[in-house]
């Protein structure tokens, strides 16, 4: 491929929704990239990854089929670009894309822009996800229209593993994020034959249960206690007294079950008592961690 030329992307729209139909596989021919929303045949960028292989596809037949669909799609859907279609650059270093320490569970890399949905509530839970870069929020929309954020996930966190066959909540990228994706069936098969994967999967499940328990307990505390607990938790997870919050104050409010006004007022109170310093709307410095811990205890 000539690096000086800008690749042209044709998005092929399939009628079904869901993550499997949003997978964009890029095939190069004459400096043009054809995007196919489905599974990649063996020999193409994602063909070597078990989750997206299609061993029976022949190279020439596949190229012809991809070209044919792409040409029809360009004429019929030029103005209908999929807003949720992730991009799949071919990852050079796949070590970070493995889940639970298994090379077999090397995920396909997907990129999501800020506020783009990764999966929706009640969509088939066919994949499990790992955050490589960025931040993800998992949430539900309540009957009265309010949003309740259940959890935030950061680099290294695995999410999207469900008890049932469909997602109980929705997931969105809080900031521009890169996600590794592995088929749920591949994960369960690996856990069935590999005790190490099985143990790490069990530990992950126990951790998620403990996280949900702590969040439930958080929602019965006072506003000051909730905000203090959140700041301590975030500083621990992002490893630093100076924290650049990736989420907005509305996100924080929806996670803590408070209004944005209450969150802002509480942060101002913490600044006035020198517990924190608000360097900007997103950047906070914990000046007196012990004072926040005392509030949270």
C-alpha positions in Angstrom: 0.0 0.0 0.0 1.3 3.5 -0.9 1.3 5.5 2.3 0.9 8.8 0.4 -2.5 7.9 -0.8 -5.6 8.4 1.4 -7.7 5.2 1.6 -11.3 5.3 0.6 -13.8 3.6 2.9 -17.0 2.1 1.7 -19.4 1.1 4.5 -21.6 -1.9 3.7 -24.8 -1.8 5.7 -26.5 -5.0 6.7 -30.1 -5.1 7.9 -29.5 -6.7 11.2 -28.2 -4.9 14.3 -25.7 -6.0 16.8 -22.0 -6.2 17.3 -21.4 -9.0 14.7 -22.9 -6.8 12.0 -20.9 -3.8 13.1 -17.5 -5.4 12.6 -15.6 -3.6 9.9 -13.0 -5.6 8.1 -10.7 -3.8 5.7 -9.5 -5.3 2.5 -6.9 -3.6 0.4 -7.0 -3.5 -3.4 -5.7 -0.7 -5.7 -5.4 1.6 -2.7 -9.1 1.2 -1.8 -10.5 -0.3 1.4 -13.7 -2.3 1.2 -15.5 -2.6 4.5 -17.5 -5.7 5.1 -19.8 -5.9 8.2 -19.4 -9.5 9.1 -16.6 -12.1 9.6 -13.2 -11.9 8.0 -12.0 -14.7 5.8 -8.7 -16.4 6.6 -5.7 -14.5 5.1 -7.0 -11.0 5.8 -6.2 -8.7 8.7 -8.4 -10.4 11.2 -8.3 -13.8 9.5 -5.6 -15.1 11.9 -7.8 -14.4 14.9 -9.9 -17.3 15.8 -12.9 -15.2 16.7 -13.2 -13.8 13.2 -11.8 -16.6 11.0 -13.7 -18.3 8.2 -11.6 -21.2 7.1 -13.7 -22.2 4.2 -13.5 -18.9 2.3 -11.2 -18.8 -0.7 -9.2 -15.7 -1.4 -10.4 -15.0 -4.9 -14.0 -15.8 -4.2 -14.0 -13.6 -1.1 -12.5 -10.6 -2.9 -15.1 -10.9 -5.6 -17.9 -11.0 -3.1 -16.6 -8.1 -1.1 -16.1 -6.0 -4.2 -19.6 -6.7 -5.4 -21.2 -5.9 -2.1 -19.1 -2.7 -1.8 -20.1 -1.4 -5.2 -23.8 -1.9 -4.5 -23.5 -0.4 -1.1 -21.7 2.7 -2.4 -24.5 3.6 -4.7 -27.4 2.6 -2.3 -26.1 3.8 1.1 -23.5 6.5 0.4 -25.2 8.8 2.9 -26.0 6.2 5.4 -22.7 5.6 7.2 -23.0 3.5 10.3 -22.4 5.7 13.3 -21.5 2.7 15.5 -19.2 0.9 13.0 -15.9 0.4 14.7 -12.5 0.5 12.9 -10.2 -2.5 13.0 -6.6 -1.5 12.4 -4.3 -4.5 12.3 -2.6 -4.5 15.7 1.2 -5.0 15.7 1.4 -5.9 19.4 -1.4 -8.2 20.5 -0.1 -9.0 24.0 -2.4 -6.4 25.6 -5.4 -7.8 23.7 -5.4 -11.2 25.4 -8.0 -11.9 28.1 -7.3 -13.9 31.3 -3.7 -14.6 30.3 -4.6 -16.8 27.3 -3.1 -16.3 23.9 -6.1 -18.2 22.6 -8.3 -15.3 23.9 -6.6 -12.6 21.8 -9.3 -10.1 20.9 -9.8 -8.1 17.7 -9.1 -4.5 18.3 -11.9 -2.0 17.9 -11.9 1.8 18.1 -14.8 3.8 19.4 -15.2 7.6 19.4 -16.4 9.5 22.5 -20.0 8.7 23.4 -20.4 6.0 20.8 -22.3 3.0 21.9 -20.4 -0.3 22.1 -23.5 -2.5 22.7 -27.1 -1.8 23.7 -29.4 -3.2 26.3 -31.1 -6.4 25.2 -28.7 -6.9 22.3 -27.2 -10.5 22.1 -24.3 -10.9 24.5 -22.1 -12.7 21.9 -18.8 -10.9 22.8 -16.7 -10.1 25.8 -14.7 -6.8 25.9 -11.5 -5.6 27.3 -10.5 -1.9 27.5 -7.1 -1.2 26.0 -7.2 2.6 26.1 -9.9 5.1 27.2 -12.8 4.7 29.6 -16.2 2.9 29.2 -19.5 3.4 31.1 -22.1 0.7 31.6 -25.6 2.1 32.3 -29.3 1.5 32.2 -32.1 4.0 31.3 -34.8 3.8 34.0 -38.5 3.9 33.3 -38.8 7.5 34.3 -36.0 8.4 31.8 -33.2 8.8 34.3 -29.8 7.2 33.5 -28.2 5.1 36.1 -24.5 4.4 35.5 -23.6 1.0 37.0 -19.8 1.1 36.5 -16.8 2.7 34.8 -14.1 0.6 33.1 -10.6 1.6 32.5 -7.6 0.2 30.6 -7.1 -3.5 31.5 -10.7 -4.0 32.7 -12.9 -6.7 31.2 -16.6 -6.0 30.8 -19.7 -7.2 28.9 -19.8 -10.8 30.4 -23.4 -11.6 31.1 -25.3 -14.3 32.9 -28.0 -14.5 30.2 -27.8 -14.5 26.4 -28.5 -10.7 26.1 -27.0 -7.6 27.6 -28.7 -6.4 30.7 -27.3 -2.9 30.2 -25.8 -0.6 27.6 -22.1 0.3 27.2 -20.6 3.5 25.7 -17.2 5.0 25.3 -16.7 7.9 27.8 -13.7 9.0 25.8 -12.1 7.8 22.6 -11.4 4.2 23.4 -9.8 1.1 22.0 -11.4 -2.2 22.9 -10.4 -5.8 22.4 -13.3 -8.1 21.5 -13.5 -11.9 22.0 -16.4 -14.2 21.3 -18.2 -15.3 24.4 -18.3 -18.9 23.1 -14.5 -18.9 22.7 -14.0 -17.7 26.2 -16.3 -20.4 27.7 -14.6 -23.1 25.6 -11.2 -21.9 26.8 -12.3 -21.9 30.5 -13.7 -25.4 30.1 -10.3 -26.9 29.1 -7.8 -24.5 30.8 -7.9 -24.4 34.6 -5.9 -21.1 34.7 -8.5 -19.4 32.4 -11.3 -20.9 34.5 -9.7 -19.6 37.8 -9.1 -16.1 36.3 -12.7 -16.0 35.0 -14.0 -16.9 38.4 -11.9 -14.2 40.0 -13.2 -11.7 37.5 -16.8 -12.7 38.3 -16.1 -12.4 42.0 -14.6 -8.9 41.5 -17.6 -7.8 39.5 -19.9 -9.0 42.3 -17.9 -7.1 44.9 -17.9 -4.0 42.7 -21.7 -4.2 42.5 -22.0 -4.7 46.2 -19.9 -1.7 47.0 -21.9 0.4 44.5 -25.2 -0.6 46.1 -23.8 0.4 49.6 -22.6 3.7 48.2 -26.1 4.7 47.1 -27.4 4.7 50.8 -24.7 7.1 52.0 -24.9 10.9 52.2 -23.9 13.1 49.2 -20.5 14.0 50.8 -19.8 10.4 51.6 -20.6 9.3 48.0 -18.5 11.9 46.4 -15.6 11.3 48.8 -15.8 7.5 48.1 -15.8 8.1 44.4 -12.8 10.4 44.5 -10.8 7.9 46.5 -11.8 5.0 44.3 -10.9 6.9 41.1 -7.5 8.0 42.5 -6.7 4.5 43.4 -7.7 3.1 40.0 -5.9 5.8 38.1 -2.9 5.6 40.5 -2.3 9.2 41.5 -3.2 12.1 43.8 -3.6 14.3 40.7 -6.5 12.9 38.8 -7.7 13.8 35.2 -11.3 12.7 35.3 -12.3 11.2 31.9 -16.0 11.4 32.8 -18.2 14.5 33.1 -19.8 15.7 36.3 -23.1 14.5 34.8 -21.6 11.0 34.6 -20.4 11.2 38.2 -23.9 12.3 39.3 -25.6 9.5 37.4 -23.2 7.0 38.9 -23.7 8.3 42.5 -27.4 8.8 42.2 -27.2 12.5 42.8 -27.9 15.7 40.7 -25.1 17.4 38.9 -25.8 20.5 41.2 -25.2 18.4 44.3 -22.0 16.9 42.9 -20.7 20.4 41.9 -21.6 21.9 45.3 -20.0 19.0 47.2 -16.7 19.3 45.2 -16.7 23.1 46.0 -17.1 22.3 49.7 -14.2 19.8 49.5 -12.1 22.5 47.9 -13.0 25.1 50.6 -11.9 22.7 53.3 -8.6 22.0 51.4 -9.5 18.3 50.9 -9.1 18.7 47.2 -7.9 21.3 44.7 -10.0 21.9 41.5 -7.3 22.7 39.0 -9.9 22.6 36.2 -13.4 21.1 35.7 -11.8 17.6 35.1 -8.5 17.8 36.9 -8.5 17.3 40.6 -5.7 17.1 43.2 -6.3 15.2 46.4 -4.7 17.5 49.1 -6.1 15.7 52.1 -6.8 12.0 51.3 -7.3 11.2 55.0 -10.1 13.7 55.3 -11.9 12.0 52.4 -11.2 8.5 53.8 -12.7 9.7 57.1 -15.9 10.8 55.3 -16.0 7.5 53.5 -15.6 5.3 56.5 
